[in-house]
Amino acid sequence: MRQEYTRRGLFQIAAAAAGAAAFPAAPLKAAAGEKFRISLAEWSLHRAIGSRLITNLDFPRIAREQFGIEGLEFVNGLWEAPTQRYLQRLKNNMKQTGTRGVLIMCDGEGPMAHADKAVRMKAARNHHKWVDYAAELGCHSIRANMRSGGEEPTSAAGIDEMVKRCAESFSALCEYARKAGINVLIENHGGPSSNPDVLVRLMKMVNLPNFGTLPDFGNFPKEIDRYDAVRKLMPYAKDVSFKCYDFTPQAKETTIDMDRMMKIVFEAGYHDWVGIEYEGRRLTEFEGIQAAKRYLDGLLRSA
């Protein structure tokens, strides 16, 4: 069902969702040894931003005031005008709300696996500005895509060649990012990247300390066991995407066994940012984010 928003209605929905929560928002943790930290993927609000009801500049305030979330996972395609003046306004908004950058998800900067070396290396250079922005915003990473720019290969030989090309372009991007103290991550984000064995091969081939994975709980084809896939990706994880679609009134996700999934995360020894990425349709974006936050708060309380 298509959702229609008004700006006033959007915040009424947010307030109602917060008031209906079964649990109060947990205080933000900062102490060493915490189980994990909660961040918010900006894509969770892409419909509201696309409808021009809110903007990327509003993201820090909404994350903090509506959901009590500190960590911000930006999406480059949702920025209006990434000029230096715009970046300063965003930094000021983050400072005023006590929020902090976690990563920037980068799309549309060119195919890192293109058959033409000049094209794929240009794509790597196109990401440099986002590395610089991520560093200025205090993020630890950018997320780039493993794409060929055309029909993605499905044969073993084609995928082997794609991995070799990506090893070259991502190694170059990681070298630039290393100087800024930024990691480069790949998410299971469609095509061969949604095969965990392919991503693991690429991780081993590049073998750089600032290269890692961003395991997403939802981006796997039906033939791949998502729980086994996340288990394979977690040894290389530098961030985790809590992809979710729907919740019961008790904040239980109905499409993914989140207890099982988060157990896999913890068993891998991961205790850093877990980014809420709500993509459902039945609940509004604000309601879905609120439900996901309630679930994760419950895990923190049980630590």
Sequence and secondary structure as in RCSB ss.txt:
>XXXX:A:sequence
MRQEYTRRGLFQIAAAAAGAAAFPAAPLKAAAGEKFRISLAEWSLHRAIGSRLITNLDFPRIAREQFGIEGLEFV
NGLWEAPTQRYLQRLKNNMKQTGTRGVLIMCDGEGPMAHADKAVRMKAARNHHKWVDYAAELGCHSIRANMRSGG
EEPTSAAGIDEMVKRCAESFSALCEYARKAGINVLIENHGGPSSNPDVLVRLMKMVNLPNFGTLPDFGNFPKEID
RYDAVRKLMPYAKDVSFKCYDFTPQAKETTIDMDRMMKIVFEAGYHDWVGIEYEGRRLTEFEGIQAAKRYLDGLL
RSA
>XXXX:A:secstr
      HHHHHHHHHHHHHT SS       STT S EEEEEGGGGHHHHHTTSS GGGHHHHHHHHH   EEEEE
GGG S   HHHHHHHHHHHHHHT EEEEEE  SS  TT SSHHHHHHHHHHTHHHHHHHHHTT SEEEE    SS
S   SHHHHHHHHHHHHHHHHHHHHHHHHTT EEEEE  SGGGGSHHHHHHHHHHH  TTEEEE BSS   TTS 
HHHHHHHHGGGBSSEEEEE  B TTS BSSS HHHHHHHHHHTT  SEEEEEE  SSS HHHHHHHHHHHHHHHH
HT 
